[in-house]
């Protein structure tokens, strides 16, 4: 069931103030465990990655996407 307009929650962006910004920032800031992917030595050159994988007898993992970088399509 849809809510009526007067039952919708207030826009919370209006309530962000300098005093509450620190709390909001700590809430949305990525935690260390969420950034572990940055520790992987990613190869951006496909040919070099292929050669390295071959030398190390390791599989090649390719991550590809298209569209807007803010959302994979």
GUKOL-659520 format. One line per 8 residues: number of its first residue (from 1); their letters; for each residue y, z, x of N, C-alpha, C, O. Coordinates in Angstrom, 2 decimals. Each point is the difference from the previous one (the first is absolute). Example, Ala and Ser with C-alpha at 12.3 -4.5 7.8 and 13.67 -1.06 7.14 Angstrom:
BEGIN
1	as	-5.69/7.80/13.19/1.19/0.00/-0.89/1.20/0.00/0.90/-0.02/0.66/1.04 | 1.07/-1.38/-1.39/1.19/0.06/0.82/1.09/0.73/-0.77/1.11/0.17/0.51
//
This chain:
BEGIN
1	xxxxxxxx	-1.18/0.00/0.85/1.18/0.00/-0.85/1.24/0.00/0.89/0.08/0.78/0.95 | 0.86/-1.63/-1.25/1.23/-0.09/0.78/0.95/1.13/-0.36/0.08/0.43/-1.15 | 0.65/0.03/2.15/0.99/1.03/-0.25/1.29/-0.62/-0.50/0.32/-1.15/0.32 | 0.40/1.90/-1.09/1.31/-0.46/-0.43/0.97/0.11/1.16/-0.25/0.74/0.96 | 1.33/-1.46/-1.06/0.98/-0.01/1.10/0.50/1.40/0.34/0.16/0.31/1.18 | 0.07/0.53/-2.17/0.52/1.34/0.27/-1.07/0.93/0.57/0.32/1.13/0.39 | -1.57/-1.56/-0.33/-1.07/0.82/0.56/-0.33/-0.39/1.44/-0.82/0.66/0.64 | 1.44/-1.72/-0.14/-0.28/-0.43/1.36/0.59/0.98/1.01/1.03/0.61/-0.28
9	xxxxxxxx	-1.67/-0.44/1.43/0.55/0.92/1.01/1.33/-0.51/0.54/0.26/-1.20/0.03 | 0.58/2.14/0.40/1.28/-0.36/0.60/-0.24/-0.75/1.29/-1.02/0.19/0.66 | 1.96/-1.02/-0.30/-0.07/-0.72/1.28/0.12/1.03/1.12/1.03/0.65/0.15 | -2.08/-0.50/0.63/-0.01/1.02/1.05/0.89/-0.38/1.18/0.36/0.87/0.79 | 0.00/-2.14/-0.65/0.87/-0.39/1.10/1.37/0.64/-0.12/0.67/0.25/1.00 | -0.25/0.03/-2.23/1.29/0.64/-0.20/-0.01/1.43/0.53/1.06/0.55/0.30 | -2.23/0.06/-0.19/-0.07/1.40/0.41/-0.16/0.18/1.51/-0.06/1.13/0.48 | -0.01/-2.23/0.29/-0.11/0.13/1.45/1.38/0.33/0.55/0.96/-0.74/-0.20
17	xxxxxxxx	-0.87/1.86/0.89/1.26/0.42/0.59/-0.24/0.36/1.46/-1.15/0.08/0.43 | 2.21/0.13/0.34/-0.19/0.32/1.42/-0.91/1.21/0.24/-0.73/0.03/0.99 | 0.77/0.95/-1.87/-0.83/1.18/0.18/-1.48/-0.32/-0.22/-0.86/0.57/0.68 | 0.56/-1.46/-1.61/-1.39/-0.32/-0.29/-0.54/-1.17/0.79/-1.18/-0.32/-0.09 | 2.06/-0.34/0.87/-0.44/-1.18/0.73/-1.08/0.33/1.03/-0.96/-0.76/0.15 | 1.09/1.88/0.55/-0.99/0.38/1.00/-1.40/0.13/-0.59/-0.98/-0.44/0.58 | 0.91/1.05/-1.75/-1.29/0.17/-0.68/-0.56/-1.37/-0.41/-1.18/-0.27/0.19 | 2.04/-0.58/-0.73/-0.44/-1.34/-0.40/-0.45/-0.80/1.21/-1.02/-0.68/-0.05
25	xxxxxxxx	1.78/0.76/1.13/-0.33/-0.75/1.22/-1.35/0.45/0.55/-0.81/-0.84/0.39 | 0.55/2.13/-0.35/-1.28/0.49/0.52/-1.16/-0.42/-0.92/-1.13/-0.15/0.46 | 1.42/-0.02/-1.74/-1.04/-0.42/-0.94/-0.39/-1.46/0.19/-1.18/-0.34/-0.09 | 2.17/-0.54/0.35/-0.30/-1.43/0.10/-0.26/-0.46/1.43/-0.49/-1.12/0.20 | 0.79/1.94/0.79/-0.24/-0.37/1.39/-1.51/-0.04/0.26/-0.70/0.95/-0.34 | 0.19/-2.04/0.94/-1.45/-0.08/0.27/-0.48/1.15/0.89/0.67/0.38/0.96 | -1.82/0.15/-1.28/-0.62/1.04/0.81/-0.67/-0.64/1.21/-0.24/-1.21/0.00 | -0.06/1.99/1.02/-0.61/-0.53/1.22/-1.30/-0.75/-0.29/-0.23/-1.07/0.55
33	xxxxxxxx	-0.61/1.63/-1.41/-1.28/-0.65/-0.29/0.20/-1.33/-0.73/-0.88/-0.86/0.04 | 2.02/0.68/-0.70/0.28/-1.26/-0.68/0.50/-1.07/0.95/0.11/-1.17/-0.37 | 0.19/1.55/1.60/0.51/-0.95/0.99/-1.02/-0.31/1.09/0.35/-0.62/1.01 | -1.59/1.03/-1.20/-1.02/-0.23/1.03/-0.22/-1.48/0.29/-0.41/-0.36/1.10 | 0.69/-0.50/-2.08/-0.18/-1.44/0.22/0.93/-0.51/1.09/-0.28/-1.04/0.60 | 1.39/1.74/-0.33/0.93/-0.44/1.04/-0.56/0.25/1.40/0.53/-0.52/0.98 | -1.58/1.32/-0.88/-0.61/0.31/1.30/-1.01/-1.07/0.43/-0.46/0.01/1.14 | 0.11/-0.90/-2.04/-0.96/-1.07/0.32/0.71/-1.05/0.84/1.10/-0.43/-0.36
41	xxxxxxxx	-1.70/0.00/1.47/0.64/-1.04/0.83/-0.17/-1.39/-0.63/-0.83/-0.79/0.45 | 1.60/0.52/-1.48/-0.11/-1.26/-0.73/0.35/-1.18/0.90/0.90/0.08/0.83 | -1.62/-1.17/-1.01/0.29/-1.26/0.69/0.67/-0.92/-1.02/-0.51/-0.18/-1.11 | 1.64/-0.40/1.48/0.66/-0.90/-0.94/-0.27/-1.47/0.32/0.29/-0.88/-0.81 | -0.86/0.62/1.98/-0.35/-1.36/0.38/-1.48/-0.21/-0.28/-0.85/0.63/0.63 | 0.54/-1.51/-1.56/-1.38/-0.19/-0.43/-0.90/-0.47/1.14/-1.12/0.48/0.13 | 1.60/-1.40/0.69/-0.82/-0.51/1.10/-0.32/1.11/1.01/-1.14/0.13/0.45 | 2.15/0.66/-0.09/-0.23/1.10/0.94/-0.95/1.04/-0.61/-0.85/0.55/0.71
49	xxxxxxxx	0.99/-0.29/-1.99/-0.89/0.95/-0.67/-1.44/-0.51/0.00/-0.94/0.76/0.21 | 0.78/-2.06/-0.43/-1.33/-0.60/0.00/-0.64/0.09/1.38/-1.19/0.31/0.11 | 1.97/-0.57/0.94/-0.53/0.10/1.36/-0.38/1.44/0.35/-1.05/0.25/0.58 | 1.91/0.67/-0.95/-0.26/1.42/0.28/-1.27/0.47/-0.74/-0.82/0.71/0.58 | 0.68/-1.10/-1.83/-1.18/0.38/-0.78/-1.26/-0.59/0.62/-1.04/0.66/0.04 | 1.13/-1.88/0.44/-1.15/-0.65/0.62/-0.40/0.71/1.29/-1.18/0.23/0.25 | 2.16/0.11/0.57/-0.27/0.69/1.27/-0.63/1.37/-0.24/-0.90/0.41/0.74 | 1.36/0.28/-1.77/-0.50/1.35/-0.28/-1.21/0.00/-0.93/-0.54/1.05/-0.34
57	xxxxxxxx	0.11/-2.26/-0.06/-1.12/-0.13/-0.94/0.23/0.85/-1.26/-0.88/0.74/-0.44 | 2.08/-0.87/-0.09/0.41/0.73/-1.20/0.36/-1.00/-1.10/0.39/-1.13/0.29 | -0.52/1.54/-1.53/0.41/-0.89/-1.09/1.53/-0.12/-0.05/0.72/0.84/0.53 | -0.27/-1.88/-1.17/1.44/-0.24/-0.16/0.37/0.34/-1.44/-0.55/-0.56/-0.94 | 1.48/1.47/0.79/0.48/0.39/-1.33/1.34/-0.67/-0.22/0.93/0.20/0.78 | -0.83/-0.99/-1.83/1.25/-0.71/-0.29/0.58/0.56/-1.30/-0.67/0.04/-1.03 | 1.92/0.39/1.11/0.71/0.49/-1.17/1.09/-1.02/-0.30/0.93/-0.17/0.79 | -1.05/-0.50/-1.91/0.97/-1.03/-0.36/0.50/0.24/-1.42/-0.73/0.48/-0.86
65	xxxxxxxx	1.97/-0.83/0.65/0.59/0.12/-1.33/1.07/-1.06/-0.16/0.43/-0.62/0.98 | 0.00/0.42/-2.20/1.10/-0.91/-0.26/0.96/0.66/-0.98/-0.28/1.07/-0.53 | 1.39/-1.71/0.30/0.94/0.52/-0.97/0.99/0.98/0.60/0.18/0.06/1.22 | 0.43/0.70/-2.08/1.01/0.96/0.40/-0.63/1.09/0.86/-1.04/0.55/-0.38 | 1.64/-0.20/1.54/-0.59/1.03/0.85/-0.05/1.38/-0.65/-0.71/0.88/0.49 | 1.44/-0.67/-1.57/-0.04/1.28/-0.69/-1.14/0.09/-1.00/-0.24/1.06/-0.59 | -0.46/-2.17/0.39/-1.13/0.03/-0.92/-0.90/-1.21/0.21/0.45/-1.14/-0.13 | -1.70/1.38/0.46/-0.94/-1.09/0.24/-0.30/-0.71/-1.32/-0.17/0.65/-1.03
73	x	0.12/-1.97/1.07/-0.28/-0.76/-1.22/-1.36/-0.66/0.10/-0.42/-0.68/-0.93
//
